[in-house]
Amino acid sequence: IDPQAWLADVLAKLPAATPSRLPDLLPWNWKPK
């Protein structure tokens, strides 16, 4: 995965993320848009 794309996406989603959705943001579970 592209680290810059992952970090930008995670930082954009983090404020609205619920604790149950946090594992989806880990690099090995993340899917690009």
CORVEN-V356205 format. One record per backbone hydrogen bond with DSSP energy under -0.5 kcal/mol. NH is the residue of the N-H (numbers start at 0). CO is the residue of the C=O. E is the energy in kcal/mol with one decimal. If there is no record, write none. Layout:
# CORVEN-V356205
nh: {NH & NH}
co: {CO & CO}
e: {E & E}
This chain:
# CORVEN-V356205
nh: {2 & 5 & 6 & 7 & 8 & 9 & 10 & 11 & 12 & 13 & 14 & 15 & 16 & 16 & 20 & 21 & 21 & 23 & 24 & 25 & 28 & 29}
co: {0 & 1 & 2 & 3 & 4 & 5 & 6 & 7 & 8 & 9 & 10 & 12 & 12 & 13 & 17 & 17 & 18 & 20 & 21 & 22 & 25 & 25}
e: {-0.7 & -2.5 & -2.6 & -2.3 & -2.2 & -2.8 & -2.6 & -1.6 & -2.0 & -2.2 & -0.5 & -0.9 & -0.8 & -1.0 & -1.6 & -0.8 & -0.7 & -1.1 & -1.8 & -1.1 & -1.7 & -1.8}
